[in-house]
């Protein structure tokens, strides 16, 4: 807060350093669950950047993506979806379909669909992101593995246990190799895989509520 106020006084409310400080403070508020404070700051940053930089500037789009993440955490799916679709279209035009920023916001939109129970739409986006990340980053990159874990969650929600288990096994083996068996991500995978492989028709209702799904990723200014 002190740094932000100092920048406002010395440089002005719409200076790049001031807006970056406001955006960072908003992310801090969001991580603390202070959604209203985060939203207000993010709205101010987004509107200032629209005026200073235009609506399709990468910094403006990043602000919109971060605001969408705040809406996501509040369960405001329709508002999150609208912003995410706008950012995806702009990033595809400005950066390309396989740029990391484009893929990140596509994964975030898939997460929005997932939380609305729109499994088919989530699956399609997750497949697109996964395939692009495999090509750009490699099969064992952390972002690729996150995409695989997300897709496995969608398969579980659809009751496609075998496909979910196969993906979860691949993710667990890769994380075990890269991170070790005691890393939290590896342990989470082991737990998810155990739940999936123990799935039976009699306990499907109980188990489908115990799924892991990544939260939307905030974007760096």
N, C-alpha and C positions, 0 to 999 in steps of 0.2 A: 504493500500500500504506500509506504514512504517513497519508494523509487518511482512509482507511478505518479504520485503527486508532484514529486520534484521535476519529472519530465514535463508534466502539464505546465508547471510554472515557468520552466526554463525554455521549453521548446514549443509549447502549444498543445492543445487537446488532440489535434489531428496529425501530429508528427508521427513518423514511422516508429520511433523508439517508444513514444507514449502508447501507441496502439498495441505494440508488441507486449509492453508491460501489462496493459489492461487484459490482453488475451491470456497471458500467463496467469494472472490473478484469477481470471474466470475459470481456468482449468483447475486451479487450487480449490476454489469454491466448489466446483463440481465434484472433485475427488472427496470433498468433505460432506457431500450430500446437500450442499446449500444451493439448491437448484435455482431459486428465484434470483439470487444474487449473481449466479453464473450467467443466467439467461439475460439479465439486464446488461451486464458488461459485454456479452457476446453480441447482443443486438446493437449496442453503441459502436463497437468495433466494426461490425459488418456494414452498418450504414455509413460510417466515416470512410471506410475503404471504398465503398461504392462511389462516394462523391470524389475522393482523391484519385482513385486508381481505375475506375470503371468496374462494371458488374462481372466481367469475365476475367479480371486479373487473378492470377493464382492466389495472391494473398486474400482477396475478397472471397474467392471460392473456398479457401481453407477456413475462413471465418464462418461461412455458411455450413460447412461440413461439421465444424465443432458445435455450432448451435444445434444442428440436427442430432448430434450425439447427446446433448443435454435433453432435448425433447424425448429421445429414445429412453433415457434413464428415468424420465417421468411417465413413461407409458403413453406418450402422445404420438402414437404411431403414424397417424395421417400427416401431421405436421412434419415429422421426421422424414417420412417417405417423400413428400413434395420437395423438400430441400435437397435430399439425396439424389433424386432424379435430376434436378436442375444441375447439381454439381457434376454428376456423371456425364451428362450431355456436354457440358462445357469442357470438362477435362478431356473427354474423347477428342473434341475438336482442337483444343489447345495443345495437348500433351500426347495424345494417342491412346488407343484402346488398351495397350499393354504396359502403360507407364505405371510405376508403383503406386502413385497417388490415385490414379483411376481405379486400379484393382482394389485399393483399400476402401474407397467409398462404395464400390460395387459389393464388397464383402459386408460392409455396414448395412447396405440396403437389403442384402440377403438376410441379415440378422433381423431387420425390421419385418420382413415378410415372415420369417420363422416364428417370431413372437405373435404374429397375427394368425398363425395356423395356415398360412398360404404355402404349403409344402412344395408344390410343383414349381412355383415361381422362385422360391428359395433355392431349390435344387438346381434349376437351370443356371442361375447366377453363380452358385457355388461351383458348379462344374466349369463354367467359363473362367472363373478366377483361378481355380485349381490348375487347369490346363495351362493357363498363361504363366502362372508362377513356376510350374515345373519347367517350362521352356526358359524363362528368364532367370530363375534363381536356382534351379535344381530341385530334385525330389526330396532332399533331406534338409532344405533350408527351413528355419523356424516358421516363416510366413506360409510356406507350402504345407508344412505339417499342421499349422492352425487351420488352413483351408480344408485339409483332409478330415480333421476332427470335427469341423463344423458340418461338413457333408455327412459324416457318420451320424451326427445328431439328427439330421433331417431324415436319414434312412430309418433311424430308430423311431422317430415320430410317425413315420409311415408304416411301421411294423415290418420293415424289410431287414430282419435281424441278421441274416447271413451277410448281406452287403455291408451292414454297419460293422459287424464283427471283423470282417476282412480288412476294412479300412482302419479300424481301431488297432488291430494287430500290427499293421504296417507302421502306424504312427508310434505305437509303443516301442517297437523294435528300433526305429530310427532315433527316437528320443533316448532310449536306453544306450545306444551307441554314442550319441553326441553329448548327452548330458549326464549319463550314469543312472543306475537303477533307483537311487534315492532322491533324485531331483523331484521337486513338487509336480512338474509337468508330467514326468514319467509315472509318478504315483497316481496322479489323476487319471491318466490313460488306463493304467492297470485296473483301477476301480471301475471305470466306465466299461471296460472290456468284460470284466467279471459279471457286471450287471447284465450286459447284453447276452453273453453266452449262457447265463442262467435263466434267460427269459423263456417263459412257457405261457400258453394261452390262459392259464388260471391266474397268473400274476401280471398280466400285461398292463392293466389299469394302474396297479401300484407302481410298476417300474417306470412307466413312461414319464412320470413326473421327476425322475432322478437323473435327468440328462444334463450334460455339460454343453454350454454354448457360449462362445466368446462374446463379450460385450463389444460395442463399436469402438474402433480405434480412433483416438484423437489425432489430429494432424498437426505437424509442427509448422509454425509460421515461417 
